[in-house]
Amino acid sequence: MQPPEVILDNADAVYDFYLDHRQNRWKALAAYAMLGRRYHPRVSYADGAREQLRALVRSGRPTIYSINHLSQSDPYTVAATAWRSPLRSTIGRVRVLAKDELFIEAGQRRNVDMMGGIPVFRGKDHGIRAVNAAGQRMMDICAQRLARGDHLAIFPEGTCNEVDPTQVQAVGSGIGHIAFRAMKLGVSPALVSIGLSYGPRADPAIAPTKEEAKSASFYFRPPIAELPAKPGDIARSARDDLQLALDGAIANY
């Protein structure tokens, strides 16, 4: 199937395509390996989290990886961390939510597709009412991918934190609805919160320097195996756990 143009008016065709799209896993592994050499993140874990994460990965259980969002450098440093952590064996099997504008330019789209991207039409870009139907379809697609055994990586804040990088921003209900819909399809995804810090910066609205990006701090919380039953409760639980992960990333910078 030819990749459809990623525009809001074409959302149905877009999500029909990304329901089944599979990237080339070997190319993905090569790209992650390259980023793992270029960036050298400091990766640390809560007590017992590394062993629990390894066991979770070995089990193959569908997992939602939740990461706080600080800058446009995040996808690269996250990929490097995946390569340098127990997540390496999941590369090529993780869907990554990415804003729709990253799918416009052909070369960039090939890279995002290769990393497992699924487009998100954001309310802040198109208007809340305009994206409602597309958003519902996107959450359904993510739930179906989880039900098929894929994993999902998401920045649940939805936008870069340019105010206070020590505090997780508001987390929308999207992560909760995705997990809830996956449960309705018969799977129970685990949740892993990953905190990210580029260290203290005078102005969080300014992107981290190349050196700050190279030495980013990541902190893994223990997996949450049993999520609440309601989408709103899942979202609140995800935000609270992500704040603990962020606190750990800052402390271990």
C-alpha positions in Angstrom: 0.0 0.0 0.0 1.3 3.4 -0.9 1.8 5.7 2.0 -1.0 8.3 2.1 -0.5 12.0 2.5 -0.5 12.8 6.2 -3.1 15.6 6.4 -6.1 15.9 8.6 -8.6 15.7 5.7 -7.0 12.4 4.8 -7.1 11.0 8.4 -9.1 7.8 7.6 -6.6 6.7 4.9 -3.7 7.7 7.2 -4.9 5.4 10.0 -5.9 2.6 7.6 -2.2 2.6 6.5 -0.7 2.8 10.0 -2.9 0.0 11.3 -0.7 -2.4 9.4 2.5 -0.5 8.6 5.7 -2.3 9.6 9.1 -0.8 9.4 12.2 -2.7 8.3 13.6 -3.9 11.7 17.2 -4.2 10.5 17.2 -0.6 9.3 15.6 0.4 12.6 18.3 -1.4 14.5 21.0 0.2 12.5 19.5 3.7 13.1 19.2 3.1 16.8 22.8 1.8 16.9 24.0 4.9 15.2 22.2 7.1 17.7 23.5 5.0 20.5 27.1 5.8 19.3 26.3 9.5 18.8 24.6 10.1 22.1 25.8 8.9 25.5 22.9 9.1 27.9 23.3 8.4 31.6 20.8 5.5 32.2 19.8 4.7 35.8 17.1 2.7 37.4 14.9 2.7 40.5 15.6 -0.2 42.9 14.8 -3.5 41.1 13.6 -1.7 38.0 16.3 -3.0 35.7 15.6 -6.6 36.5 11.9 -6.1 36.3 12.3 -4.4 32.9 14.3 -7.2 31.6 11.7 -9.7 32.7 8.9 -7.7 31.1 10.8 -7.4 27.8 11.5 -11.2 27.8 7.8 -11.9 28.5 6.8 -10.0 25.3 3.9 -8.4 27.1 2.6 -5.2 25.3 4.0 -2.2 27.1 3.4 1.6 27.0 6.6 3.5 27.5 5.8 7.0 28.9 8.5 9.7 28.7 8.4 13.4 29.6 9.0 15.8 26.7 11.6 18.6 26.9 12.9 19.4 23.4 13.1 18.4 19.7 16.2 16.4 20.7 14.2 13.9 22.7 13.5 11.3 20.0 17.2 11.0 19.3 18.2 10.7 23.0 15.4 8.3 23.7 16.4 6.1 20.8 20.0 6.1 22.1 18.7 5.1 25.5 16.7 2.2 24.0 19.9 1.0 22.4 21.8 1.2 25.6 19.2 -0.4 27.8 17.2 -3.7 28.1 14.8 -2.1 25.5 17.2 -2.9 22.6 15.4 -6.2 21.8 12.1 -4.3 21.4 13.5 -2.1 18.6 11.4 -2.6 15.5 8.3 -3.6 17.5 7.6 -0.2 19.2 5.1 2.2 17.7 6.0 5.8 18.4 3.4 8.6 18.4 4.7 11.7 16.5 3.1 15.0 15.5 1.7 15.0 12.0 4.1 17.8 10.7 7.0 15.3 11.0 5.4 13.3 8.2 5.2 16.2 5.6 8.8 16.3 4.2 9.5 13.0 2.3 13.0 12.4 3.7 12.0 13.1 7.3 8.9 10.9 6.9 11.0 8.0 5.8 13.0 8.3 9.0 9.9 8.6 11.2 8.3 5.7 9.5 11.5 3.6 9.9 11.4 4.4 13.7 7.8 3.1 13.9 5.9 6.4 13.8 2.2 6.9 14.0 0.9 10.4 13.2 -1.0 12.5 15.8 -3.1 15.4 14.7 -2.9 17.7 17.7 -5.6 20.0 18.9 -3.1 22.8 19.5 -2.2 22.7 15.8 -5.6 22.1 14.1 -8.2 22.9 16.8 -9.8 20.6 19.4 -13.1 20.0 17.5 -11.3 19.5 14.2 -9.1 16.7 15.4 -11.7 14.8 17.6 -12.6 12.1 15.1 -8.9 11.6 14.0 -7.9 11.4 17.7 -10.5 8.7 18.4 -9.2 6.7 15.4 -5.6 7.2 16.4 -6.3 5.8 19.9 -8.2 2.8 18.4 -5.2 2.1 16.1 -2.8 2.3 19.0 -5.0 -0.1 21.1 -5.2 -2.5 18.2 -1.4 -2.5 17.7 -1.0 -3.2 21.4 -3.5 -6.1 21.1 -1.4 -7.5 18.3 1.7 -7.6 20.5 3.4 -4.3 19.6 4.6 -1.8 22.2 3.9 2.0 22.3 6.2 4.9 23.1 4.5 8.2 24.0 5.2 11.7 25.2 1.9 12.0 27.2 2.4 15.7 27.9 1.8 16.2 24.2 4.2 19.1 23.8 7.7 20.2 24.9 8.0 21.6 28.4 9.3 25.1 28.1 8.2 26.3 31.5 9.6 24.1 34.3 11.6 21.0 33.2 11.5 19.7 36.8 7.8 19.3 36.8 5.7 17.0 34.5 3.1 19.1 32.6 -0.6 18.1 32.5 -1.1 14.7 31.1 -4.2 14.4 28.9 -6.5 11.4 29.0 -5.1 10.0 25.7 -2.7 7.5 27.4 -5.5 6.3 29.6 -7.9 5.8 26.7 -5.3 3.9 24.7 -4.6 1.5 27.6 -8.3 1.2 28.4 -9.2 0.4 24.8 -6.4 -2.2 24.6 -7.9 -3.8 27.7 -11.3 -3.9 26.0 -9.6 -5.9 23.2 -8.4 -8.5 25.7 -4.8 -7.4 26.5 -3.5 -5.8 29.7 -0.6 -3.5 28.8 2.1 -2.7 31.3 3.3 0.9 31.8 6.9 1.9 32.1 7.7 5.6 33.0 11.0 7.0 31.8 12.2 10.3 33.2 14.4 12.6 31.0 16.6 15.5 32.1 19.2 17.6 30.3 20.4 19.1 33.6 19.8 22.6 34.9 19.3 25.2 32.2 18.8 28.9 32.6 16.0 29.0 30.0 14.0 25.8 29.4 12.6 27.4 26.2 16.0 27.2 24.6 16.9 23.8 23.2 19.6 21.8 25.0 23.1 22.2 23.6 24.7 19.4 21.6 26.8 18.4 24.7 23.7 18.6 27.0 21.8 16.3 24.6 24.7 13.9 24.4 24.8 13.5 28.1 21.0 13.4 28.9 19.9 11.6 32.0 17.3 8.9 31.9 15.7 7.1 34.8 13.5 4.0 34.6 10.8 3.4 37.1 9.6 -0.2 37.9 6.9 -1.4 35.4 3.3 -0.9 36.5 1.8 -4.3 35.8 -1.8 -3.6 36.9 -3.3 -0.3 35.7 -6.5 1.2 37.0 -9.8 0.4 35.3 -10.8 3.9 34.1 -9.0 6.1 31.5 -8.9 9.1 33.8 -7.4 7.1 36.6 -4.8 5.6 34.3 -3.8 9.1 33.1 -3.4 10.3 36.7 -1.4 7.3 37.7 0.8 7.7 34.6 1.5 11.4 35.5 2.3 10.6 39.1 4.7 7.8 38.1 6.3 9.9 35.4 7.0 12.7 37.9 8.8 10.2 40.1 10.8 9.1 37.0 11.7 12.7 36.2 12.8 13.3 39.8 15.1 10.3 39.5 16.5 11.6 36.2 17.3 15.0 37.7 18.9 13.4 40.8 21.1 11.2 38.7 22.2 13.8 36.2 
